[in-house]
Amino acid sequence: MWTAKLLTVEWTEAETQQLLKQAHRAYNTEVNDLLLTALGLAMHNWTGAGQVLVNLEGHGREAILPEVDMTRTVGWFTSLYPVLLDTHVNLTLAQRIKETKEGLRRIPHKGLTYGTWRYLSPASSSGEVHAIGAEPEISFNYLGQVDQDVQNSGITWSSYSAGETEDAHSPLLYTLDLNAMISEGTLRLDDRLQP
């Protein structure tokens, strides 16, 4: 059985503000675009890989399907879908950012329909799920600015502990399981990794 190590990195408020207010201007990017570009670059520098396959998690609360009104719903509509990051050695940083951004924009409905396609397509009913589905070893989830989301919703944080969110003995699904969020003005990145 694998054991996990938890690594947490936290940016300063100044660095986080730079990411939120300045870094996106040059290429009209979102925070997720820049964080995934950085992940691809880090993986390339570490492994030398020209491409990195990542399972990207989305919360599904943004207006992905304009005809669907989610204002009277509770919870998240989590999507999980594979994304191939091009980390080719000859790309400049600008090219990497543009490639990541454009690749993410080409994904239909921000990946919300991937699960339907994968599990309900004719190939999946005949047992060929693995032929059409990718199984990345890396998972990435950017939760956004969680304190700002709560502040604007009229909901408050509970003073009670939520307890453990996962069974400590459950098998790890990913070699690297990255979760990023901005809370109290700072970007925090947690990585649960297998040694």
C-alpha positions in Angstrom: 0.0 0.0 0.0 1.2 3.5 -0.9 1.5 6.2 1.7 1.0 9.8 0.7 3.0 12.8 1.6 1.4 16.2 1.7 3.3 19.2 0.5 1.9 22.7 0.8 3.3 25.8 -0.9 1.8 29.2 -0.2 2.5 32.4 -2.2 2.7 35.8 -0.6 -0.2 38.3 -0.9 1.9 40.4 -3.3 2.7 37.4 -5.5 -1.0 36.3 -5.5 -2.2 39.8 -6.4 0.3 39.9 -9.3 -1.1 36.6 -10.5 -4.7 37.9 -10.2 -4.3 41.4 -11.5 -1.3 41.6 -13.8 -0.1 38.2 -15.1 -3.2 37.6 -17.3 -3.0 40.9 -19.2 -0.4 39.9 -21.8 -2.4 37.0 -23.3 -5.9 37.5 -21.8 -5.5 34.3 -19.7 -7.3 33.0 -16.7 -5.5 31.9 -13.5 -6.0 28.2 -14.5 -4.2 28.8 -17.8 -1.2 30.1 -16.0 -1.1 27.5 -13.3 -1.4 24.7 -15.8 1.4 26.2 -17.9 3.6 26.3 -14.8 2.7 22.7 -14.1 3.6 21.6 -17.6 6.9 23.5 -17.5 7.7 22.0 -14.1 7.0 18.5 -15.3 9.1 19.1 -18.4 12.0 20.4 -16.3 11.7 17.4 -14.0 11.1 14.6 -16.4 12.1 16.0 -19.8 8.6 14.9 -21.2 7.4 16.7 -24.3 3.8 16.2 -23.3 2.1 15.8 -19.9 -1.3 14.3 -19.4 -3.3 15.8 -16.5 -6.8 15.1 -15.2 -8.3 18.5 -14.8 -11.1 18.9 -12.3 -13.7 21.6 -12.7 -16.5 22.6 -10.2 -19.1 23.2 -12.9 -20.6 26.3 -11.2 -19.6 28.7 -13.9 -21.9 29.5 -16.8 -20.8 26.8 -19.2 -24.2 26.0 -20.7 -26.0 29.4 -21.0 -29.4 27.8 -21.3 -29.1 26.1 -17.9 -30.0 28.2 -14.8 -28.1 27.0 -11.8 -29.0 29.7 -9.4 -31.4 27.5 -7.5 -29.1 24.6 -7.2 -26.8 23.5 -4.3 -23.3 22.0 -4.6 -20.9 21.5 -7.4 -21.2 19.7 -10.7 -17.7 18.3 -10.7 -16.2 17.4 -14.0 -13.0 15.4 -14.4 -11.4 15.2 -17.9 -7.9 14.6 -19.3 -5.9 17.5 -20.8 -2.7 17.1 -22.7 -0.2 19.8 -22.0 2.4 20.5 -24.7 5.7 21.0 -22.9 8.0 20.7 -26.0 11.5 22.0 -25.3 11.6 24.5 -28.2 8.6 26.5 -27.0 9.1 29.9 -25.4 7.2 30.8 -22.2 4.9 32.9 -24.3 4.2 30.1 -26.7 3.6 27.7 -23.8 1.0 30.1 -22.2 -0.8 30.6 -25.6 -0.7 26.8 -26.3 -2.2 26.0 -22.9 -4.8 28.7 -23.1 -5.9 27.8 -26.6 -5.9 24.1 -25.8 -8.2 24.6 -22.8 -10.5 26.8 -24.9 -10.9 24.0 -27.5 -12.3 21.6 -24.9 -16.1 21.5 -25.4 -18.2 22.8 -22.4 -15.0 23.0 -20.2 -15.0 19.2 -20.0 -18.4 19.0 -18.5 -19.6 16.5 -21.1 -16.5 14.3 -21.1 -17.9 11.8 -18.6 -21.0 11.4 -20.6 -19.0 10.8 -23.8 -16.6 8.4 -22.1 -19.1 6.3 -20.1 -22.2 6.4 -22.3 -20.7 6.1 -25.8 -21.3 2.9 -27.8 -17.7 1.9 -27.2 -18.0 2.0 -23.4 -21.0 -0.3 -23.4 -19.0 -2.9 -25.3 -16.2 -2.8 -22.7 -13.8 -0.6 -24.6 -13.7 2.2 -22.0 -9.9 2.1 -21.8 -9.5 2.5 -25.5 -11.3 5.9 -25.4 -10.4 7.1 -21.9 -7.0 8.3 -20.8 -5.8 7.6 -17.3 -3.4 10.4 -16.2 -1.1 10.1 -13.2 -1.5 13.7 -12.3 -4.7 15.5 -11.1 -5.1 19.3 -11.0 -7.9 21.3 -9.4 -8.0 25.1 -9.1 -10.8 25.9 -6.7 -10.7 29.7 -7.4 -10.9 32.5 -4.8 -12.8 30.6 -2.2 -13.1 33.3 0.4 -14.3 35.8 -2.3 -16.9 33.2 -3.5 -18.2 32.7 0.1 -18.2 36.5 0.8 -20.4 37.2 -2.3 -22.8 34.4 -1.6 -24.2 35.2 1.8 -22.9 31.9 3.1 -20.4 31.7 6.0 -17.7 29.2 7.0 -18.8 26.9 9.8 -16.8 27.0 13.0 -17.1 23.2 13.3 -14.5 20.9 11.8 -15.5 19.0 8.7 -13.3 16.1 9.8 -11.4 14.0 7.4 -12.6 14.3 3.8 -11.0 10.9 2.7 -10.4 7.6 4.3 -6.7 7.5 5.2 -6.6 3.9 4.0 -8.1 4.5 0.6 -5.8 3.9 -2.4 -4.3 6.9 -4.1 -5.6 7.5 -7.6 -2.8 9.8 -8.7 1.0 10.0 -8.3 0.5 13.8 -8.0 -2.8 15.2 -6.7 -2.6 19.0 -6.9 -5.2 21.3 -5.4 -4.9 25.1 -5.6 -7.0 27.8 -4.1 -6.8 31.5 -3.2 -7.9 32.1 0.4 -7.3 35.2 2.6 -5.5 36.8 -0.3 -2.9 34.1 -0.9 -2.5 31.3 -3.3 -2.1 27.9 -1.6 -1.1 24.8 -3.5 -1.5 21.4 -1.8 0.1 18.3 -3.3 -0.7 14.8 -2.1 2.0 12.7 -3.7 3.1 9.1 -3.6 6.7 8.7 -2.5 
